[in-house]
Amino acid sequence: MLTETTSRAPAHRAAATQQEFRNAMARIAATVHIVTTDGEHGYAGFSASAVCSITDTPPTVLVCLNRGSSAYATTVGNGIVCINTLAADQQEMSAAFAGKTPMPERFSHGSWTRCEGYAPALDGAAMSLHCKIIGSSTVGTHDVLLCEVLHIDDRDIETCLLYYQRRYHALSS
Ligand SMILES: Cc1cc2nc3c(=O)[nH]c(=O)nc-3n(C[C@H](O)[C@H](O)[C@H](O)COP(=O)(O)O)c2cc1C
């Protein structure tokens, strides 16, 4: 049954506050990824939970990237990314790629496979999506990167790392 709720959300109401919004978003459980890039603009990587499927025709995902991130210019300049979905035992990688640390230090964690023309793939990740950035849209502080998936390396790992209520959680199927 639909109840009348318009009185709770009048048109003139201001937007939710930043804190209300952050608290609400903490309720959305999300897998954690290390998004990497490599190319003529150098290499970089950052932790990301804002990754989402758009369509399978053509296979496309979105990644939201803070324009203030030290990884921003390199990622957008190279135009390619590898989205590495973390397994449950890779929490350390998320911390390593979310801090204000230089790129060589970030990549000193874990072991990486580098193929010509692709961004670094993280060994032991549940899967790696090799993508080409085909467009973007700016929303406030972030760019929404539209990424066409060119190659999928699914390692059939039956666990993943979730970020929920500001904490990590291990999930296994
Ligand atoms: C679990 C988690 C999820 C994150 N998700 C995103 C994201 O989707 N997009 C983003 O731009 N930053 C995200 N961040 C923050 C970046 O990883 C972090 O700000 C960045 O790597 C560090 O900024 P810097 O490179 O400028 O030092 C996330 C951090 C954590 C811990």
The ligand as an SDF file (V2000), in Angstrom:
LIG
                    3D

 31 33  0  0  0  0  0  0  0  0999 V2000
   37.1680    1.3790    1.1480 C   0  0  0  0  0  0  0  0  0  0  0  0
   37.5570    2.6300    0.3780 C   0  0  0  0  0  0  0  0  0  0  0  0
   36.8730    2.9630   -0.7680 C   0  0  0  0  0  0  0  0  0  0  0  0
   37.2220    4.1050   -1.5100 C   0  0  0  0  0  0  0  0  0  0  0  0
   36.5430    4.3840   -2.6610 N   0  0  0  0  0  0  0  0  0  0  0  0
   36.9240    5.4330   -3.4240 C   0  0  0  0  0  0  0  0  0  0  0  0
   36.3060    5.6720   -4.6870 C   0  0  0  0  0  0  0  0  0  0  0  0
   35.4240    4.9370   -5.1230 O   0  0  0  0  0  0  0  0  0  0  0  0
   36.7430    6.7380   -5.4250 N   0  0  0  0  0  0  0  0  0  0  0  0
   37.7500    7.5630   -4.9750 C   0  0  0  0  0  0  0  0  0  0  0  0
   38.0990    8.5200   -5.6850 O   0  0  0  0  0  0  0  0  0  0  0  0
   38.3570    7.3570   -3.7770 N   0  0  0  0  0  0  0  0  0  0  0  0
   37.9890    6.3050   -3.0060 C   0  0  0  0  0  0  0  0  0  0  0  0
   38.6190    6.0550   -1.8270 N   0  0  0  0  0  0  0  0  0  0  0  0
   39.6680    6.9650   -1.3850 C   0  0  0  0  0  0  0  0  0  0  0  0
   40.9460    6.7640   -2.1730 C   0  0  0  0  0  0  0  0  0  0  0  0
   41.4010    5.4320   -2.1980 O   0  0  0  0  0  0  0  0  0  0  0  0
   42.0180    7.6540   -1.5260 C   0  0  0  0  0  0  0  0  0  0  0  0
   41.4960    8.9160   -1.3060 O   0  0  0  0  0  0  0  0  0  0  0  0
   43.1800    7.8480   -2.4060 C   0  0  0  0  0  0  0  0  0  0  0  0
   43.7730    6.6930   -2.8580 O   0  0  0  0  0  0  0  0  0  0  0  0
   44.2380    8.5920   -1.5970 C   0  0  0  0  0  0  0  0  0  0  0  0
   44.2690    9.8320   -2.1210 O   0  0  0  0  0  0  0  0  0  0  0  0
   45.6190   10.3380   -2.7730 P   0  0  0  0  0  0  0  0  0  0  0  0
   45.9490    9.3980   -3.8950 O   0  0  0  0  0  0  0  0  0  0  0  0
   45.3070   11.7130   -3.2410 O   0  0  0  0  0  0  0  0  0  0  0  0
   46.6520   10.2870   -1.6930 O   0  0  0  0  0  0  0  0  0  0  0  0
   38.2890    4.9290   -1.0710 C   0  0  0  0  0  0  0  0  0  0  0  0
   38.9880    4.5840    0.1000 C   0  0  0  0  0  0  0  0  0  0  0  0
   38.6240    3.4470    0.8190 C   0  0  0  0  0  0  0  0  0  0  0  0
   39.4020    3.0810    2.0520 C   0  0  0  0  0  0  0  0  0  0  0  0
  1  2  1  0
  2  3  1  0
  2 30  2  0
  3  4  2  0
  4  5  1  0
  4 28  1  0
  5  6  2  0
  6  7  1  0
  6 13  1  0
  7  8  2  0
  7  9  1  0
  9 10  1  0
 10 11  2  0
 10 12  1  0
 12 13  2  0
 13 14  1  0
 14 15  1  0
 14 28  1  0
 15 16  1  0
 16 17  1  0
 16 18  1  0
 18 19  1  0
 18 20  1  0
 20 21  1  0
 20 22  1  0
 22 23  1  0
 23 24  1  0
 24 25  2  0
 24 26  1  0
 24 27  1  0
 28 29  2  0
 29 30  1  0
 30 31  1  0
M  END
$$$$
